[in-house]
Amino acid sequence: MGQHVEPAAGAERYRRFADFYPFYLSEHQSRTSRRLHVVGTGLVIISLVMGFTVSPWFFAAAPVVGYGFAWVGHFVFEKNRPATFTYPLFSLMGDFRLFFETVAGRRPW
């Protein structure tokens, strides 16, 4: 996989998710970090389902578990800054794409 770097300070930001996703993947090289992201995103999905079916309080758990697992992956294993701080929507989209690609067997667990 080619190494992608974030545009330099002052450079144009990513405007399309298709351009952002290779950068997203380059920020998730650690297998442990990717696993934490997949588990966290899975728990987000479960929290959202539980929010609709059991109690709205589960909606509050979704960002806590999602960001909690992902940020441990970044700060402890990747040793980088989560893209969420610069690209919140694209980062969220990347988390879900990584989750579904992993569950579908298109990315290694």
C-alpha positions in Angstrom: 0.0 0.0 0.0 1.4 3.4 -0.9 2.0 5.9 1.8 -0.4 8.8 1.7 0.2 11.9 3.7 -2.2 14.6 4.7 -2.0 17.8 2.6 0.6 20.3 4.0 -0.5 23.2 6.2 -2.2 25.7 4.0 -2.8 23.2 1.2 -6.2 22.3 0.0 -8.1 19.9 2.3 -9.6 16.7 1.1 -12.8 17.5 -0.7 -13.9 13.9 -1.7 -14.1 10.8 0.5 -12.5 8.8 -2.4 -9.4 11.0 -2.0 -9.4 10.9 1.8 -9.8 7.1 2.2 -6.3 6.1 1.2 -5.0 8.7 3.7 -7.4 7.2 6.3 -6.0 3.7 5.6 -2.4 5.0 5.9 -3.2 6.2 9.4 -4.4 2.7 10.4 -1.3 0.6 9.8 -1.4 -1.1 13.2 -3.4 -4.3 13.2 -4.4 -3.7 16.8 -5.6 -0.2 16.0 -7.7 -1.5 13.1 -9.2 -4.2 15.4 -10.0 -1.6 18.0 -11.7 0.5 15.3 -13.7 -2.4 14.1 -14.8 -3.4 17.6 -15.7 0.3 18.5 -17.7 0.7 15.3 -19.5 -2.6 15.9 -20.4 -1.3 19.4 -21.6 2.0 17.9 -24.0 0.0 15.7 -25.2 -2.0 18.6 -25.6 1.1 20.7 -27.7 2.8 18.0 -29.9 -0.3 17.6 -30.4 -0.5 21.4 -31.2 3.3 21.4 -34.0 2.7 19.0 -35.3 -0.5 20.6 -34.5 -0.4 24.3 -33.7 3.0 25.6 -32.6 6.3 24.1 -29.8 6.4 26.7 -27.9 4.0 24.5 -27.5 6.8 22.0 -25.2 8.5 24.5 -23.0 5.4 24.6 -22.4 5.4 20.8 -19.8 8.2 20.6 -18.2 7.1 23.9 -17.5 3.6 22.8 -16.7 4.5 19.2 -14.3 7.2 19.9 -12.9 5.5 23.0 -11.8 2.4 21.1 -10.6 4.4 18.1 -8.6 6.9 20.1 -6.9 4.2 22.1 -5.8 2.7 18.8 -4.4 6.0 17.6 -2.8 7.3 20.7 -1.4 4.0 22.1 -0.7 1.9 19.0 -0.5 4.2 16.0 1.1 7.1 17.9 -0.7 9.6 15.6 -3.5 12.1 15.8 -7.0 10.9 14.9 -8.2 12.3 11.6 -11.5 13.0 13.4 -10.0 16.3 14.6 -9.5 17.6 11.0 -12.0 15.6 8.9 -14.8 14.5 11.2 -17.3 13.4 8.6 -14.8 11.7 6.3 -13.2 10.0 9.4 -16.6 8.7 10.5 -17.3 7.4 7.0 -13.9 5.8 7.0 -14.6 4.0 10.2 -17.8 2.5 8.8 -16.2 1.6 5.5 -13.3 -0.1 7.3 -15.8 -1.9 9.5 -17.8 -3.3 6.6 -14.7 -4.1 4.5 -13.3 -6.1 7.5 -16.6 -7.9 8.2 -17.0 -8.7 4.5 -13.5 -10.2 4.5 -12.0 -7.6 2.1 -9.6 -6.3 4.8 -7.6 -8.5 7.2 -8.9 -8.8 10.7 
